[in-house]
Amino acid sequence: MKFNYTFISMLILLLIGSLGFAADANVSELVVSPDWSIAWQFVDNNIEFTLMAPTTGWVSIGFNPTKMMKDAEYVLGYVQDGKLVVRQDYGTGLFSHKPVVDLGRNQEITEISGTQDNSVTTLVFRLPLHWGKDSGIEFTKGQSFKVLLAYGKDGSRNFTAKHSKKKVVTVTL
């Protein structure tokens, strides 16, 4: 009888472990450096992003600029007093962006969470699969995007401080 309980217990643990693996199999990640990464997964009619960067300041991601920062759709965010603060911007010039609400649009971000662990900030948010009125971004599996990643200096908890690091990458969803 002890053999049966041990065997059944091991089988249950194996099944539970494989269920956890299956859930994580849908998450894709691009690591820029050990503390700087972007992860994404499709959830219902949204795409969920997790941005992590080595700063206590702001973190951002921009999609499909036409030149430099121009015409990209951005999500910028930081953690203030344990709460996530995010804003959606649009690239209005080569080196500039404005809040979409100032351009007569609605912000289309669902905030999930924001954390700071030591000197690493992590933002989690969802965007609709059809996002960004001006650029008409369609997030679909297998599609590639030019992505702008950046973060601000430690303590720069605002949307106006210049980035301390930036990186341009191509991401295939």
Disulfide bonds with the S-S distance in Angstrom:
none
